[in-house]
Amino acid sequence: MTPDAEPTDRPEPSFLSGGGRGGTPSSSTVAAVDAAITSRHSIRAYLPTPVPRSAVEEILAVAARAPSGTNTQPWKVHVLTGASRAGLSAALCAAYDDPEEARRHTEEYAYYPTQWASPYIERRRKVGWDLYGLLGIGKTDKARMHAQHRRNYEFFSAPVGLIFTIDRVMQQGSWLDYGMFLQNIMVAARARGLDTCPQAAFTPFHRIIAQHLKLSADEMVVCGMSLGHADPGAVENSLVTERVPPSGFARFHD
């Protein structure tokens, strides 16, 4: 990946005690950064507590420091609150609840593989059944599965909904850059006591989203995200997914 063009005289972060990039961060700084990353998990129920626009702007400003090839910065963000969020949610839920209408909507890009293989299929199944198990949803309870998935289109009752788009001319490398931007949003939110849920569930309904947000023909929907204060009383928010340790995915070549 080509590094960003950045000024060489940019001041170093104050938490580096030794000065310059060779400085040593304090243990409290390491713990704070690590906590913002490791405490992030997908929250699927939110309190109605408002999130100030200034907080959203701060998060986006921090997230925009994500690297991108030759500093292209391919991200575009649509922030929805109040009536705009409610209007889009209503349209999406109406389409999702109508089987015939829902079949007319498909993704513009393949998020998941067309043919699953191990170990990915086992991980996918486990997180799904772990969530449904917490909610008391059985394997044959299609109505409750539908209702739970439907909550995606309500942004899980979060006061802020985010829709992310990208210019169609951008290629795979820019989508990698976009992932780092999305991660930055989620980590910056945690640093401010907020939670998120990244959501690919929006992608099949890109035409409805484009209509409501008046997207140009050049914009492609990447995903959505819920943002707000987690509901501590919601059992689904107790789900914390497993992670493979480094020994399971990293090889060290000496």
C-alpha positions as CSV (number, residue, x, y, z in Angstrom):
1,M,0.0,0.0,0.0
2,T,1.4,3.4,-0.9
3,P,1.8,5.6,2.1
4,D,0.0,8.8,2.5
5,A,1.7,12.0,1.7
6,E,2.2,13.6,5.1
7,P,4.3,16.5,6.3
8,T,7.4,15.4,8.0
9,D,7.3,18.1,10.7
10,R,3.9,17.1,12.1
11,P,4.1,17.2,15.9
12,E,4.3,13.9,17.7
13,P,1.6,12.8,20.1
14,S,2.1,14.0,23.6
15,F,1.8,10.5,25.0
16,L,5.2,9.6,23.6
17,S,7.5,10.2,26.4
18,G,10.8,9.9,24.6
19,G,10.2,12.4,21.8
20,G,9.9,11.4,18.1
21,R,8.6,8.2,16.8
22,G,11.1,6.3,19.0
23,G,9.3,7.5,22.1
24,T,7.8,5.0,24.6
25,P,4.1,5.4,25.3
26,S,3.0,5.2,28.9
27,S,1.4,2.0,30.1
28,S,-1.9,3.9,30.7
29,T,-1.9,5.0,27.0
30,V,-1.3,1.5,25.8
31,A,-4.1,0.2,28.1
32,A,-6.5,2.9,26.9
33,V,-5.9,2.2,23.2
34,D,-6.1,-1.5,23.7
35,A,-9.3,-1.1,25.7
36,A,-10.9,1.0,22.9
37,I,-10.2,-1.8,20.4
38,T,-10.9,-4.9,22.5
39,S,-14.1,-3.5,24.1
40,R,-15.7,-3.0,20.7
41,H,-18.3,-5.5,19.7
42,S,-21.4,-5.4,17.7
43,I,-24.2,-3.8,19.8
44,R,-27.7,-4.8,18.7
45,A,-29.9,-2.7,21.2
46,Y,-29.5,1.0,22.1
47,L,-30.8,3.5,24.5
48,P,-32.7,6.5,23.1
49,T,-30.1,8.8,24.6
50,P,-29.2,11.4,21.9
51,V,-25.7,11.6,20.5
52,P,-24.6,15.2,19.9
53,R,-23.7,16.1,16.4
54,S,-20.4,17.4,17.7
55,A,-19.5,14.0,18.9
56,V,-20.3,12.4,15.6
57,E,-18.2,15.0,13.8
58,E,-15.3,14.4,16.2
59,I,-15.5,10.7,15.6
60,L,-15.5,11.2,11.8
61,A,-12.6,13.6,12.0
62,V,-10.5,11.1,13.9
63,A,-11.5,8.2,11.7
64,A,-10.5,10.2,8.6
65,R,-6.9,9.7,9.6
66,A,-7.2,6.2,8.3
67,P,-4.5,5.4,5.7
68,S,-5.5,5.2,2.0
69,G,-3.5,4.5,-1.1
70,T,-2.0,7.8,-2.3
71,N,-4.3,9.6,0.1
72,T,-7.4,9.0,-2.0
73,Q,-9.7,9.0,1.0
74,P,-12.5,7.1,-0.7
75,W,-15.1,7.2,2.0
76,K,-18.4,9.1,1.9
77,V,-20.7,9.1,5.0
78,H,-24.4,9.9,5.3
79,V,-25.4,10.6,8.9
80,L,-29.1,10.0,9.7
81,T,-30.9,11.1,12.7
82,G,-34.5,12.0,13.6
83,A,-37.0,12.1,10.7
84,S,-34.4,11.1,8.1
85,R,-33.4,8.0,10.0
86,A,-37.1,7.1,10.8
87,G,-38.1,7.6,7.1
88,L,-35.4,5.4,5.7
89,S,-36.0,2.7,8.3
90,A,-39.8,2.7,7.5
91,A,-39.1,2.2,3.8
92,L,-36.6,-0.5,4.4
93,C,-38.8,-2.4,6.9
94,A,-41.7,-2.2,4.5
95,A,-39.7,-3.8,1.7
96,Y,-38.2,-6.4,3.9
97,D,-41.6,-7.4,5.3
98,D,-43.0,-8.0,1.8
99,P,-41.6,-11.2,0.5
100,E,-42.3,-10.4,-3.1
101,E,-40.8,-6.9,-2.9
102,A,-37.8,-8.2,-0.9
103,R,-37.0,-10.6,-3.8
104,R,-36.6,-7.7,-6.1
105,H,-33.6,-6.4,-4.1
106,T,-30.1,-7.9,-4.3
107,E,-26.6,-6.9,-3.3
108,E,-24.4,-5.0,-5.7
109,Y,-21.3,-6.7,-4.5
110,A,-20.6,-10.1,-3.0
111,Y,-19.8,-9.7,0.7
112,Y,-19.8,-13.4,1.5
113,P,-18.4,-16.3,-0.5
114,T,-20.7,-18.1,-2.9
115,Q,-19.4,-21.4,-1.6
116,W,-18.5,-21.7,2.1
117,A,-15.6,-23.7,3.4
118,S,-14.1,-24.6,6.8
119,P,-13.4,-22.9,9.2
120,Y,-15.5,-20.0,8.0
121,I,-18.8,-21.7,7.8
122,E,-18.5,-23.0,11.3
123,R,-17.6,-19.6,12.7
124,R,-20.6,-18.1,10.8
125,R,-23.0,-20.7,12.2
126,K,-21.7,-20.3,15.7
127,V,-22.2,-16.6,16.0
128,G,-25.7,-16.9,14.6
129,W,-26.8,-19.6,16.9
130,D,-25.1,-17.9,19.9
131,L,-27.1,-14.8,19.3
132,Y,-30.3,-16.6,18.7
133,G,-29.6,-18.7,21.8
134,L,-29.4,-15.6,24.0
135,L,-32.7,-14.4,22.5
136,G,-34.4,-17.7,22.9
137,I,-35.0,-18.1,19.2
138,G,-35.1,-21.7,18.1
139,K,-33.9,-23.1,14.8
140,T,-37.5,-23.4,13.4
141,D,-38.7,-20.1,14.7
142,K,-38.6,-18.3,11.3
143,A,-40.9,-15.5,12.4
144,R,-38.7,-14.4,15.3
145,M,-35.6,-14.8,13.1
146,H,-37.2,-12.4,10.6
147,A,-38.1,-10.0,13.4
148,Q,-34.6,-10.0,14.7
149,H,-33.0,-9.4,11.3
150,R,-35.5,-6.7,10.7
151,R,-34.0,-4.7,13.6
152,N,-31.0,-4.0,11.3
153,Y,-33.2,-1.7,9.3
154,E,-34.3,0.1,12.4
155,F,-30.6,0.7,13.3
156,F,-31.3,-1.4,16.4
157,S,-33.1,1.7,17.8
158,A,-29.8,3.7,17.8
159,P,-30.3,7.4,17.6
160,V,-27.7,7.7,14.8
161,G,-27.6,5.7,11.6
162,L,-24.7,5.9,9.2
163,I,-24.7,4.9,5.6
164,F,-21.4,4.6,3.8
165,T,-20.9,4.9,0.1
166,I,-18.0,4.9,-2.4
167,D,-17.5,6.1,-5.9
168,R,-18.0,3.2,-8.4
169,V,-14.7,4.0,-10.1
170,M,-12.7,3.0,-7.0
171,Q,-11.3,-0.5,-7.0
172,Q,-10.5,-3.2,-4.5
173,G,-7.6,-1.4,-2.8
174,S,-9.9,1.5,-1.9
175,W,-12.3,-1.0,-0.2
176,L,-9.4,-2.1,1.9
177,D,-8.8,1.5,2.8
178,Y,-12.5,1.8,3.6
179,G,-12.3,-1.0,6.1
180,M,-9.6,0.8,8.1
181,F,-11.8,3.9,8.1
182,L,-14.8,2.0,9.4
183,Q,-12.6,0.4,12.2
184,N,-11.4,3.9,13.1
185,I,-15.0,5.0,13.6
186,M,-15.8,2.1,15.8
187,V,-12.7,2.6,18.0
188,A,-13.1,6.3,18.2
189,A,-16.7,5.8,19.3
190,R,-15.6,3.4,22.1
191,A,-13.1,6.1,23.3
192,R,-16.1,8.3,23.8
193,G,-18.3,5.8,25.6
194,L,-20.4,5.0,22.5
195,D,-21.0,1.7,20.7
196,T,-21.6,0.7,17.2
197,C,-22.7,-2.2,14.9
198,P,-21.4,-2.4,11.4
199,Q,-24.1,-3.8,9.1
200,A,-23.9,-5.3,5.7
201,A,-27.7,-6.0,5.9
202,F,-28.4,-2.7,4.2
203,T,-26.7,-3.6,0.9
204,P,-29.5,-5.5,-0.8
205,F,-31.7,-2.5,-0.5
206,H,-29.3,0.0,-2.1
207,R,-31.9,1.3,-4.5
208,I,-34.2,2.3,-1.7
209,I,-31.3,3.9,0.2
210,A,-30.2,5.7,-3.0
211,Q,-33.7,7.1,-3.4
212,H,-34.0,8.4,0.1
213,L,-30.5,9.9,0.3
214,K,-30.6,11.2,-3.2
215,L,-27.4,9.4,-4.1
216,S,-25.7,10.1,-7.4
217,A,-25.5,7.3,-9.9
218,D,-21.8,7.2,-9.2
219,E,-22.3,6.3,-5.5
220,M,-22.4,2.7,-4.4
221,V,-23.6,1.6,-0.9
222,V,-20.8,-0.1,1.1
223,C,-22.7,-0.8,4.4
224,G,-24.4,0.8,7.3
225,M,-23.7,1.3,10.9
226,S,-25.6,2.0,14.1
227,L,-24.2,4.4,16.6
228,G,-25.3,5.2,20.1
229,H,-25.3,4.2,23.8
230,A,-25.6,0.5,24.4
231,D,-28.7,-0.7,26.3
232,P,-27.1,-2.5,29.3
233,G,-30.3,-4.5,29.9
234,A,-30.5,-6.1,26.5
235,V,-29.4,-9.7,26.6
236,E,-28.2,-9.6,23.0
237,N,-25.5,-7.1,24.0
238,S,-23.9,-9.7,26.2
239,L,-22.7,-11.6,23.1
240,V,-19.0,-11.3,22.7
241,T,-17.7,-13.4,19.8
242,E,-14.6,-15.6,20.0
243,R,-11.3,-14.7,18.4
244,V,-8.5,-17.1,17.1
245,P,-5.2,-16.3,18.9
246,P,-2.2,-15.2,16.9
247,S,-0.9,-18.7,16.9
248,G,-3.9,-19.7,14.8
249,F,-3.4,-17.1,12.0
250,A,0.2,-15.7,12.1
251,R,3.5,-17.2,11.0
252,F,6.7,-15.7,12.1
253,H,9.6,-16.0,9.6
254,D,13.0,-15.4,11.3
